[in-house]
Amino acid sequence: MAAPPSKRILIVEDEPDLRDKLKGLLTKYQAFQILEAADARQAQDIVQEPGQRLAAVILDIMLSYGTPSPNLGQDNDPDMVDTGVRLLQWLRETVQDRSVWVAVTTSRVNPRLVSRVRSLLGRRGKIYPKPYNRLLLEHDLALVLGEGSQVPAVLIPVDYSPPSHESE
């Protein structure tokens, strides 16, 4: 009998098809329990559940707000970028284990946004510009969480740089 999943990964993605694809990639790792949120408020609710300990978060930075939350301020963010950044900042300030590794996905790569996100990630995360290679994201998560990657080596680019996952 297989051991129950011990590493929780939260996927925060407002596009159901993409969320399902990410979940499909990661369910083959028996050590991973996949949690899902479609907006910032659902993500907060999951993180705040008693005893919740996350190993990693996959966060779409362009994220809908969901039900208003006093923790994230008012939702007057027409392009939804600031909501994802505020959620990332809230995660860094709130999550009991601040070393949770965060994969940020974004179609916005302007220098100011990238700099802001990198400063919040520190060495405990990585930015994946869309369209990103889902297999590389899977491979990185497996490495960071101490699982053997199931991505064939032939699919890893020659110029691949593994994610940093040192504690700050």
N, C-alpha and C positions, 0 to 999 in steps of 0.2 A: 504494500500500500504506500502511495506517495505521501510525502510530508505535506502538511497544509502550507499554503503560500505564506511567506514570512516578510516579504518586502512589498510595501504598498506604493503604487505609482498612481498619481492623480493626473488624469488627462483633462485639461481645461481648454475646450475647443467648442466654438459655437456652430460649426458646420458638422451636422450629424454623420455625413458620409466619411469625412476625414477622421472624425473621432472613432468611427467603427473600424476604419482601416488601421489606425494606430493600435486600437485594442486587439485587432486580429493579429498584428505583427507580434505583440507582446504576450499574448496568451499561451504561446508555445513554451514560455519559460515557467516551469511549475512553481518557482519560488516567488513569482510576481502575482500580487493581487491588484487588479486594475479597478480604479475608481474613476467615475466620470462626472464632469460638470459642464453644463452648456453655457454658463455665464459666471460672472464674478461672484454674484451672491451665492449661487450653488456651491462654488469652490470654497467660499468662506464657511458655509454651513458644514461642509465635509471636514474641513480643517479643524473646526471648533468642536467636533464630536468628542465626547470624553474618551480618553485613551488613544486617540488617533495619532499615529506616528507614521509619517511619510518617509520613504526612502528617496523619492524623486517626484518632480512635477514636470509635466509637459504643458507649457503655457502659450497659447496663441495671444500675442500682445494686442491684436485688434479684436477686442472682445466686447460683446454686449454686456450691459450692466445687470439686467435682471431686476428683481425687486430692490427698491432703494435700501441702502445700508448706511447707518450713521458712521461706520468705520471707514468708508471710502469717500465720503462727501457726496456732493450733489452730482447727478448724472447729466451734465451739460457738455458732453463730449461728443460732438457730432460725428467725428471720424473714428471713435471708439479706441484710439491708440492710448489715450491717457488712462482709460479705465484699466487696461492690462498692466500698464506701468504702475498705477496705484496699487493694483492687486499684488504685483511682484514686491513692491515696497512693503506692503502690509504683511506679506508672507515672511519677508526677511526680519521684520520687527516683531512678529507675533509667534511664528512657529517655534515650538519648544526647542527643537534641535535646529539651530540656524545653519547647520551644515547640509541641509537638504539640497540635493543637486537639482537645478532647474534648467530645462531645455526650453528656450524661448524661440517660438516660431513667429516669423513676421514677413509681410510683403513690403514693409517700409524699412528702408535701409539708409535713411538720411543720417549724416554724421552725428547730429545732435541727439537723435533718438538712440542710436547705437552706443554712443558714449554714456548716456544716462543709464541704459540697460546694463552695459558692462560694469558700471560702477556699482549697481545693485547686485549683480551676479558675483562679483569678485572672482575667486578661483573655483567657485562652486556652481558652475553652469556654463552654458554655451549658447550662442545665437545661431539659429538655423534659418537663413533667408529662404523665403518661398520663391519658387518651388524647391523644396529641399528633398534630399535623397532619404526616404524613410528607412532604408536599410542601414544607412550610416547612423541615423538617430537610434535605431535598434541596437546596433553594434556598440555605440557610445554608452547607452544605458547599461548594456550587459557588462561592459568593462568597469564602469563607475560603480555598479552594484555588486561587483565580484562574482558575476556569473560568466560562464563560458559563452562567448558569442556564437550564435548559430548561423551567422552570416558567412557564406563561403568567402575565403580570402581572395578569390579571384574577382569578387565584386567590390573590393575595397580599393579606392584609387591609389595610385603610386604616391601621390603627394599628400596622402591622408595624415592628419595631425590628431593624435588621440586627445580626448578632453582632459583638462586638468581637473583633478578631484581631490586636491589636498585641502585639509581643514585650514581655515584662516586663523 
